């Protein structure tokens, strides 16, 4: 290999490294499974006035764990910003309060997540007593945002 070839390759490598360093930004890991579904719903309403009004001044972290899948969604509201992160739900210690510092936790099968909006108080109390729901006031904040997403997707009746 000639010296000019090495210098040329070195220059190209250096140029690519500088380009990557300049364009380095925090890349979010790709969401998978249930976390992706929740993330897309929240992204669709994240910048609406209603959503900004709901999350204004709130700081919370809520885990939604879908027992049917491999991924749980950690939803964080901080500094008037909302974000979703995917967490593998096995082993169970991945979702512990010590690891994630969550304030709300909701664990159910997918069909229960879809029906939860219509549950009466008694059903919520049963889930709370069984340890499947922790921090219901925090979960209700996220539920309001997901209701906005559902309302936005459904066609308006005018």
C-alpha positions as CSV (number, residue, x, y, z in Angstrom):
1,X,0.0,0.0,0.0
2,X,1.4,3.4,-0.9
3,X,1.7,6.3,1.5
4,X,-0.5,8.5,-0.6
5,X,-3.2,5.8,-0.4
6,X,-2.9,5.6,3.4
7,X,-3.0,9.4,3.7
8,X,-6.0,9.5,1.5
9,X,-7.8,6.8,3.4
10,X,-6.8,8.5,6.7
11,X,-8.1,11.8,5.4
12,X,-11.4,10.3,4.4
13,X,-11.7,8.5,7.7
14,X,-10.9,11.7,9.6
15,X,-13.4,13.6,7.4
16,X,-16.1,11.1,8.3
17,X,-15.3,11.2,12.0
18,X,-15.5,15.0,12.0
19,X,-18.8,14.8,10.1
20,X,-20.2,12.3,12.6
21,X,-19.0,14.4,15.6
22,X,-20.6,17.5,14.2
23,X,-23.8,15.8,13.4
24,X,-24.0,13.8,16.7
25,X,-27.3,14.3,18.4
26,X,-29.1,12.3,20.9
27,X,-30.6,9.5,18.9
28,X,-33.6,7.9,20.5
29,X,-33.5,4.2,20.5
30,X,-36.1,2.7,18.2
31,X,-39.3,1.8,20.1
32,X,-40.5,-1.8,19.8
33,X,-43.8,-3.6,20.5
34,X,-46.2,-2.1,22.9
35,X,-43.9,0.9,23.6
36,X,-44.0,1.7,20.0
37,X,-47.8,1.8,19.9
38,X,-47.9,4.0,23.0
39,X,-45.1,6.2,21.6
40,X,-46.9,6.8,18.3
41,X,-50.1,7.7,20.0
42,X,-48.4,10.2,22.2
43,X,-46.3,11.7,19.4
44,X,-49.5,12.4,17.4
45,X,-50.8,14.7,20.1
46,X,-47.6,15.9,21.8
47,X,-47.6,19.3,20.2
48,X,-51.3,20.1,20.5
49,X,-52.6,22.9,22.8
50,X,-54.7,20.4,24.8
51,X,-51.8,18.2,25.5
52,X,-49.5,21.1,26.5
53,X,-52.2,22.3,28.9
54,X,-52.5,18.9,30.5
55,X,-48.7,18.4,31.0
56,X,-47.9,22.0,32.0
57,X,-46.0,22.0,35.3
58,X,-46.3,18.2,35.8
59,X,-43.4,15.9,36.5
60,X,-44.1,12.1,36.5
61,X,-42.9,8.7,35.3
62,X,-45.4,5.9,34.5
63,X,-44.7,2.4,33.4
64,X,-47.3,0.6,31.2
65,X,-46.4,-3.1,31.1
66,X,-48.2,-5.2,28.5
67,X,-48.1,-8.8,29.7
68,X,-48.7,-10.1,26.2
69,X,-45.6,-8.6,24.7
70,X,-41.9,-8.3,25.5
71,X,-41.7,-4.5,25.9
72,X,-43.1,-2.1,28.4
73,X,-43.5,1.7,27.9
74,X,-41.9,4.2,30.3
75,X,-43.7,7.5,29.8
76,X,-41.9,10.5,31.3
77,X,-43.3,14.0,31.7
78,X,-40.8,16.6,32.8
79,X,-40.3,20.3,32.0
80,X,-43.5,20.4,29.9
81,X,-42.1,17.7,27.6
82,X,-43.4,14.1,27.3
83,X,-41.3,11.2,26.1
84,X,-41.7,7.4,25.7
85,X,-39.0,4.8,26.3
86,X,-39.2,1.1,25.6
87,X,-38.1,-1.2,28.4
88,X,-37.8,-5.0,28.1
89,X,-40.2,-6.5,30.6
90,X,-38.2,-9.6,31.4
91,X,-36.6,-10.1,33.9
92,X,-39.1,-8.5,36.2
93,X,-36.4,-6.4,37.9
94,X,-36.1,-4.3,34.7
95,X,-39.4,-2.7,35.7
96,X,-38.7,-2.2,39.4
97,X,-39.2,1.1,41.1
98,X,-35.5,1.2,42.1
99,X,-34.3,0.9,38.5
100,X,-36.8,3.2,36.8
101,X,-37.9,5.6,39.6
102,X,-41.5,5.4,38.4
103,X,-44.4,7.0,40.2
104,X,-47.2,5.0,38.4
105,X,-47.4,1.4,37.2
106,X,-50.1,-0.3,35.2
107,X,-49.7,-4.0,34.3
108,X,-52.3,-5.8,32.2
109,X,-52.9,-7.8,29.0
110,X,-53.5,-5.8,25.8
111,X,-57.2,-6.3,25.8
112,X,-57.4,-4.8,29.4
113,X,-55.4,-1.8,28.3
114,X,-58.0,-1.2,25.5
115,X,-61.0,-1.6,27.9
116,X,-59.5,0.3,30.9
117,X,-61.1,3.6,29.9
118,X,-64.6,2.1,30.5
119,X,-63.8,0.5,33.8
120,X,-65.9,1.4,36.9
121,X,-64.3,2.4,40.2
122,X,-64.7,-1.1,41.6
123,X,-62.6,-2.7,38.8
124,X,-59.8,-0.2,39.4
125,X,-59.9,-0.9,43.1
126,X,-59.6,-4.7,42.4
127,X,-56.6,-4.1,40.1
128,X,-55.0,-1.8,42.8
129,X,-55.5,-4.4,45.5
130,X,-54.0,-7.0,43.3
131,X,-50.9,-4.9,42.7
132,X,-51.5,-4.5,39.0
133,X,-52.1,-0.7,39.3
134,X,-49.9,1.5,41.5
135,X,-50.2,5.3,41.4
136,X,-53.6,5.7,39.8
137,X,-53.4,9.5,39.9
138,X,-50.3,9.4,37.8
139,X,-51.8,6.9,35.4
140,X,-54.9,9.2,35.0
141,X,-52.6,12.0,33.6
142,X,-51.3,9.7,30.9
143,X,-54.8,8.4,30.3
144,X,-55.9,11.9,29.5
145,X,-53.2,12.2,26.9
146,X,-54.1,8.9,25.3
147,X,-57.7,9.9,25.2
148,X,-56.7,13.0,23.2
149,X,-54.8,10.6,20.8
150,X,-57.9,8.4,20.4
151,X,-60.2,11.4,19.9
152,X,-57.8,12.7,17.2
153,X,-57.8,9.4,15.3
154,X,-61.5,9.0,15.3
155,X,-63.4,10.8,12.6
156,X,-65.3,13.9,13.8
157,X,-69.0,13.8,13.5
158,X,-70.1,17.1,11.9
